[in-house]
Amino acid sequence: MRRLFQKCKISMKSAYELAMERLQKASPSLALTDEQKDKLAELDSKYRAKIAEKELFLKDQIRNAQTAGKADDVDSLQKQLASEVRRLQEECEAAKQKLRNQIARQ
């Protein structure tokens, strides 16, 4: 049997390779230009800066509340920080998806 495969030069594909082929047929991936990659990177950078700004501000507020002994304020500020970071990450992903959709239509 092995000789038959070698003679016909048939190569067996792994389940992973077959799955990737099916996925590629179902939803082909987009080849991005350098300009499009730069735009996506710019969005990432912009939102990382916004997140860092929120973290700096709210962590300072948390530190002040901790030194003042206000445990309730610390908890609410930590929840606010987590919420703001999550919101900004979702906003970033939405902006990147919008850009990808525009690229796909071109």
C-alpha positions in Angstrom: 0.0 0.0 0.0 2.8 2.3 0.9 4.4 1.8 -2.5 1.0 2.6 -4.2 1.0 6.0 -2.4 4.6 6.6 -3.3 4.0 5.6 -6.9 1.0 7.8 -7.3 2.6 10.6 -5.2 -0.6 10.9 -3.1 -0.1 12.8 0.1 -2.4 12.4 3.0 -3.6 15.6 4.6 -4.0 16.0 8.3 -7.4 16.8 9.8 -6.1 20.3 10.6 -5.1 20.9 6.9 -8.5 19.7 5.7 -10.3 22.0 8.3 -8.2 25.0 7.2 -9.0 24.4 3.6 -12.8 24.3 4.4 -12.5 27.4 6.5 -10.7 29.2 3.7 -13.4 28.3 1.2 -16.2 29.3 3.6 -14.6 32.7 4.5 -11.5 33.6 2.6 -9.0 35.7 4.5 -8.1 39.2 3.4 -4.6 40.1 2.3 -4.0 43.5 3.8 -1.7 46.1 2.2 0.9 47.9 4.3 -1.3 51.0 4.4 -4.2 49.0 5.8 -2.0 47.4 8.4 -0.7 50.8 9.4 -4.3 52.0 9.9 -5.1 49.0 12.1 -1.9 49.5 14.1 -2.8 53.2 14.4 -6.2 52.3 15.9 -4.5 49.9 18.3 -2.0 52.6 19.4 -4.8 55.2 19.8 -6.9 52.9 22.1 -3.9 51.7 24.1 -3.1 55.4 24.8 -6.7 56.0 25.9 -6.6 52.9 28.1 -3.3 54.0 29.7 -4.7 57.4 30.3 -7.8 56.0 32.1 -5.6 53.6 34.1 -3.3 56.3 35.3 -6.2 58.6 36.3 -8.2 55.9 38.1 -5.3 54.1 39.7 -4.3 57.5 41.2 -7.9 57.9 42.5 -7.8 54.4 43.9 -4.5 55.1 45.7 -5.9 58.3 47.2 -9.0 56.5 48.4 -6.9 53.7 49.9 -4.7 56.2 51.8 -7.9 57.9 53.0 -9.3 54.6 54.2 -12.4 54.7 51.9 -12.9 51.0 51.1 -16.3 51.6 49.4 -14.7 54.2 47.0 -11.8 51.8 46.3 -14.2 49.1 45.2 -16.3 51.4 43.1 -13.2 52.9 41.4 -11.8 49.4 40.7 -15.1 48.4 39.1 -15.1 51.7 37.1 -11.6 51.0 35.9 -12.4 47.5 34.8 -15.6 48.8 33.0 -13.7 51.6 31.3 -10.9 49.3 30.1 -13.5 46.8 28.8 -15.5 49.5 27.0 -12.4 50.9 25.3 -11.3 47.5 24.2 -14.7 46.8 22.7 -14.7 50.2 21.1 -11.3 49.5 19.6 -12.4 46.1 18.2 -15.6 47.7 16.7 -13.5 50.4 15.0 -11.1 47.8 13.6 -14.0 45.6 12.4 -15.5 48.6 10.7 -12.2 49.3 8.9 -11.9 45.6 7.9 -15.5 45.7 6.5 -14.6 48.8 4.4 -11.5 47.0 3.1 -13.5 43.9 2.2 -16.0 46.0 0.2 -13.2 47.5 -1.9 
